[in-house]
Amino acid sequence: MKSTIAVLLLVFSLTSSYRLTDEEYDPFEPFISGGTNAVLGQFPSIVAVGVPVPINGFCGGVILNENHVLTAARCVLTVQNTLLFPNQLTIMSGALQLNFAAPRIGVSAVYVHPQYNPFTFANNLAVLRTTSSFLPPLVATPNIGFSVLGDEIPFDGMPCQATGWNNATNNPIQQFINAPILNRDICNALPLNFGRISESMVCAGVTGTGPGVCASNMGTGLFCDGRLAGVLSTGFGCGQANNPGVYTQIRFYLPWIRQQFDRQDVPPGGSSPIPIW
């Protein structure tokens, strides 16, 4: 009995360590390590989701259609796993360099996947409804487009790109890294993962040191053959060895994502949208 309790405590300790606290949002971290600057129109669906902690903090996101954005559930929840109020979130889009003083699109509703697990990062998805359309002339910018959602099975070694923002200046620059699909067994065997990479997740990147993604790009997209294959969920290694990016596989959630487009309810801020794990 004592040995069973000890194992459970170890598992809880390892999994709970993956919960991103407010203190881990660092507005001066590089966001992407070893990235390449994107060119205009290369990733037009990528946005920055402004979050309230810290000032000018943000997550990544991907435009789905005229007024919906896909991001990670963790980005829109407090550390107590209560829902942020929609007016605490904003969307910055349509530019290769973010200007925090520029106007932003507001958010009118936040829909978190009802089975999101903050300890294992399973089902780490949320859909945001915006207060205005991404289509011109409401947002007159040349770098906005809708993502194409992928439904294919990513194969080991498949060439993909992870996108996001690098805070090398006061105005973060959109960048990308090459992130090939990593075999799940290899990824699960890494000490930090502890066998927690489920079928609905996919690892992308390398096991050695090299280009990588950091915590403040959580929610950003992984694109394979130009289609959105995943949303960054965890694995914030910033290029460190044995810590590739872990993404929620979009193909497992296509029906749920599309169901959110027609929802009429608006979950209230401060509510608890997920089970008590």
N, C-alpha and C positions, 0 to 999 in steps of 0.2 A: 504493500500500500504506500509506504513512504517513497519507494522508488518511482511509483506512478505519479505521485504528487510532484516529485522533483522534476520529472520529465515535462509535466504540464507547465510548471513554473518556468522551465527553460524555454519551451515553445512560446509561452506568453511574452517572455522577456524579449525574445528575438523578433517576434512578429510586431509587438507594440513599438519596437524601436524604429519601425518604418513609418510611423505616424509623423507627418510633417507638422511641427509646432509653429506658432507665429514667429518665434525667434529664428527659425530656420529660413524664413523669407529674408534674404539679404539683398537689398537693392544695389549693392556694389559687386556682387559676385558676377562672373563672366557669362553665366547663363548657358552659353555653348562654348566648349573648349576645342580649339583647333578647327573652327568652322571656316567656311568659304562664304564671302558675301554673295547674296542672291542678286539676280538682275531683275529689272522691272518685268512683272508678268510671269515670273518663274513659279511662284507659289502664291497666286492671287487670293486663295481662300484662307490663308493664315492671318490670324488676328491676335491682338493682345487683349486679355480680359483683365481690366483694372480691378484690383481687390483692395479692401480698406486697410490691410496691415502688410507692411508698413506704408507710410506715405509714398505714393507712386509705385507700390508693389503691383505685380501682375503675374498672371498665368498665361499659358498659351491657349489657343482656341482655333476652331476651323469653321468657316462659313458653310452651312448646309443648304440654305435657300434664302429667299428675300429677307426673312426676319428670324432666322434661327441659327444658333451657333452651338457646336459641340465642344465640350471641354471635359475636364476631370471632375468627378464629384467632390474630391477633397478641396478643390479650389473655391467651392461655394458653401462650405460648411465651416463653422467655428471649431475650435479644438474640443468643444463639448459635443460636436456633431449635431448642432442645431443649424437650421438654414439661415444663411445671410438674407437680409432684406434685398429685394431687387434693386432698390435705389442706391444700394451700396456698391453695385457693380456697374462697370462701363465697358464699352468695346472701342478699341482703337484699331482702325483698319485702313487699307488702301495706300500705305506708304512703306518704303523700304527703310525708313528711319523714323522712329517714334518721337513725336513731340508731345510731351506731357501737358503742355499748355494749350494744345490744339483741342477743338471741340470733339466730344466723344458721343457715340450712340448710347442711349440708355437701355436698361433691361427692364422688362415688364413682368416676366415670370421666369421662375427657376424650377426645373424638373430634374430631380435626382433619381438615379436608378434605385428602385425600392429595395434591392438586395445588395446594395453597396456594403462592403465589409471594411471598416477603417483599419483593421488589424492585418488583414491579408491583401488588401487592395483589390479584391475580387469585385467585378462589376463597377469599376471606377469610372463612371460616366455621368454626365449631366447635360441637359439641353437647355439653352437660354433662349428666351423669346425677346427680341429687341423692340424698342418703342418706335423705331422707324425702319424703313427699308434700306437695304444695302445698294439698291439699284439707283443709278443716276435718274433725275437730277438731285435727289435728296442728299446723296453723297457723291459729289462730283470729283471722283478720283479715278485714275487709270489702272489701278492695280487691284481691282476687286473681282472675284469670281467665285462660283460655287464649286465645292469639292465633288468629285465623282467617288461614290462610296464603293469600295472594293468588296467582292463576294468570293474571290478565289482564295484557295488555300496557299499561303506563302510557303515556299519550299526552302530548305536549308541552303544558305549561300545566295539566295535571291537578292539582287542588288536593289537597295531601297535608300531613301534619303529622309533623314529627320531634320525638321526645320524649327526655327525659333528665333530668339533675339540674343544679341551679344551686347552687353553693357560696356563696351570699350570706351564710349563717350557718354556725355550727358543725355544724348538721344540714341537709345539702343538701335543697333543695325540688324536687319533681318539677315540671317545666315542659315546655312545647311551643312550637314555632315553626311558622308556616305556611311550607311549603317546596314550592312548585309544581315539577312536573317540568320540567327544563331540556333543551332540544334537545341531543342528543349531539354534533352537529357544532359547535355553539356552545361547548359545554363542552370539547370536545377542542381547540378553537382557543385556549383560554386558556393563557398561557405556562407555568403550573405543571403543567398536565396533559400537555403534550408529546405529544398524540395517543394517550395510553395508556388512554382510556376505552373498554373493549371492550363488546361486545353484552350480556354478562352483568352489566354495571354500569349504574347510572343516576345521573344528577346531579339534585339537587333543591335549590332555593334560587334565589338571584339572583346576577347577575354584579356588581352594585354593592354598596356597603356596606349593611348591614341585619342583621336577626336571623340568627344562625348557630350552628353547633355547634363545640365545642372537642374537643381530643384525648381527654380523659378520658371522653367519652361514646361512644367507639368501641364498636361492638357493639350500640348501642341501635337502636330500630326506627323505620322510616319507614312510616306508615300512610296508605293511600289508600282512600277509601270504607270506612273502618273495618277494612280488611284489611292484614295485614303484607305490604308490597311490597318492603322492603329492610332491610338491616342496615348501619349506618354503618361504612364501611371506611377512608376517608381523606378529604382535603379539609377539614382542621381549621382553618378560617379564622377562627373566632370572630367572624364578622360582617365580616371584611375583604373588600374588593373582589376580584373575579376568583378567588375560592376557595370555590365552593359545595361542599356536602357530596356525597361520592361514596358510593354504596351498592351492596352486592352484591344483585342482583335475586333474590329468593326463588324466583320461578317457574322458574328454570333449575335449581334444586337440590332440588325437592320429593322426587324419588325418593331421593336421597342422604340427605336429612334424615330421612325416614321409616325408611330402612334402619338408622339408628343406634339406633332404639328397641329393636330385637331383638338387638343385638350382645351376645355373652356375654363377649368378651375385654375386658381392662382394660389399655390401653397403659401401660407403666411410665413413671413420671416420670424425666426425664433422657434419654429416648430421642429419636431424631430421626424425627418422623412424616412429614416432607415430603422431597421430592427435594433434592439439592444442586444449586442453580441456578448 
